[in-house]
């Protein structure tokens, strides 16, 4: 199947199984949020439950019987997810340290009458903020690396869920094909959701956000994951 046929088939499957798609979308949304809400632990939870969730959904809407290699799928997901969580945790820790340092600095300035001592303290804090900036840069680099690893492991992730892959490996060509299907779909959907959200936001900004979230849960998340599975099965 070419790109448009794959998109159409996945959306048709979602429309024909709207209740199952809604349930899948809600559970996927919860798992995805855990990556942000519970760093590190959330990566393990997502990596463990996502293959099982998507196996249930895929077999439910397609009727195909697949035998996932859950161990390989877990490893393939955990590598980028764990790196992502570490990057997020690093940045959050740095931001918290900034807030604490700013609070201490402001308090000390209020308590210091001597201008020279205040200047010396500011110079000392400059070194602290330099390390803080370095921490943010390191966190961003880790997140970028996690994204690269996710792209390279895409076929391994979905191939292992389909039972086509039984070991941790990298197939660059097939992974890039899957990424292209993922990327184009996100561009198209992103534009459509921006327009739809913008229209409803004219009534209420909150309503616009709610409509976009509902569409993501019911249609976008299920369709996107089906696209990756359908294409991975074909490769």
GIBELQUI-V541534 format. One record per residue. RES is the residue in one small letter. SS is DSSP state (H for helix, E for strand, C for the rest). Layout:
res=RES ss=SS
res=RES ss=SS
//
This chain:
res=x ss=C
res=x ss=C
res=x ss=H
res=x ss=H
res=x ss=H
res=x ss=H
res=x ss=H
res=x ss=H
res=x ss=H
res=x ss=H
res=x ss=H
res=x ss=H
res=x ss=H
res=x ss=H
res=x ss=H
res=x ss=H
res=x ss=C
res=x ss=H
res=x ss=H
res=x ss=H
res=x ss=H
res=x ss=H
res=x ss=H
res=x ss=H
res=x ss=H
res=x ss=H
res=x ss=H
res=x ss=H
res=x ss=H
res=x ss=H
res=x ss=H
res=x ss=H
res=x ss=H
res=x ss=H
res=x ss=H
res=x ss=H
res=x ss=H
res=x ss=C
res=x ss=C
res=x ss=C
res=x ss=H
res=x ss=H
res=x ss=H
res=x ss=H
res=x ss=H
res=x ss=H
res=x ss=H
res=x ss=H
res=x ss=H
res=x ss=H
res=x ss=H
res=x ss=H
res=x ss=H
res=x ss=H
res=x ss=H
res=x ss=H
res=x ss=H
res=x ss=H
res=x ss=H
res=x ss=H
res=x ss=H
res=x ss=H
res=x ss=C
res=x ss=C
res=x ss=C
res=x ss=C
res=x ss=C
res=x ss=C
res=x ss=C
res=x ss=H
res=x ss=H
res=x ss=H
res=x ss=H
res=x ss=H
res=x ss=H
res=x ss=H
res=x ss=H
res=x ss=H
res=x ss=H
res=x ss=H
res=x ss=H
res=x ss=H
res=x ss=H
res=x ss=H
res=x ss=H
res=x ss=H
res=x ss=H
res=x ss=H
res=x ss=H
res=x ss=H
res=x ss=H
res=x ss=H
res=x ss=H
res=x ss=H
res=x ss=H
res=x ss=H
res=x ss=H
res=x ss=H
res=x ss=H
res=x ss=H
res=x ss=H
res=x ss=H
res=x ss=H
res=x ss=H
res=x ss=H
res=x ss=H
res=x ss=H
res=x ss=H
res=x ss=H
res=x ss=H
res=x ss=H
res=x ss=C
res=x ss=C
res=x ss=C
res=x ss=H
res=x ss=H
res=x ss=H
res=x ss=H
res=x ss=H
res=x ss=H
res=x ss=H
res=x ss=H
res=x ss=H
res=x ss=H
res=x ss=H
res=x ss=H
res=x ss=H
res=x ss=H
res=x ss=H
res=x ss=H
res=x ss=H
res=x ss=H
res=x ss=H
res=x ss=H
res=x ss=H
res=x ss=H
res=x ss=H
res=x ss=H
res=x ss=H
res=x ss=H
res=x ss=H
res=x ss=H
res=x ss=H
res=x ss=H
res=x ss=H
res=x ss=H
res=x ss=H
res=x ss=H
res=x ss=H
res=x ss=H
res=x ss=H
res=x ss=H
res=x ss=C
res=x ss=H
res=x ss=H
res=x ss=H
res=x ss=H
res=x ss=H
res=x ss=H
res=x ss=H
res=x ss=H
res=x ss=H
res=x ss=C
res=x ss=C
res=x ss=C
res=x ss=C
res=x ss=C
res=x ss=C
res=x ss=C
res=x ss=C
res=x ss=C
res=x ss=H
res=x ss=H
res=x ss=H
res=x ss=H
res=x ss=H
res=x ss=H
res=x ss=H
res=x ss=H
res=x ss=H
res=x ss=H
res=x ss=H
res=x ss=H
res=x ss=H
res=x ss=H
res=x ss=H
res=x ss=H
res=x ss=H
res=x ss=H
res=x ss=H
res=x ss=H
res=x ss=H
res=x ss=H
res=x ss=H
res=x ss=H
res=x ss=H
res=x ss=H
res=x ss=H
res=x ss=H
res=x ss=H
res=x ss=H
res=x ss=C
res=x ss=C
res=x ss=C
res=x ss=H
res=x ss=H
res=x ss=H
res=x ss=H
res=x ss=H
res=x ss=H
res=x ss=H
res=x ss=H
res=x ss=H
res=x ss=H
res=x ss=H
res=x ss=H
res=x ss=H
res=x ss=H
res=x ss=H
res=x ss=H
res=x ss=H
res=x ss=H
res=x ss=H
res=x ss=H
res=x ss=H
res=x ss=H
res=x ss=H
res=x ss=H
res=x ss=H
res=x ss=H
res=x ss=H
res=x ss=H
res=x ss=H
res=x ss=H
res=x ss=C
//
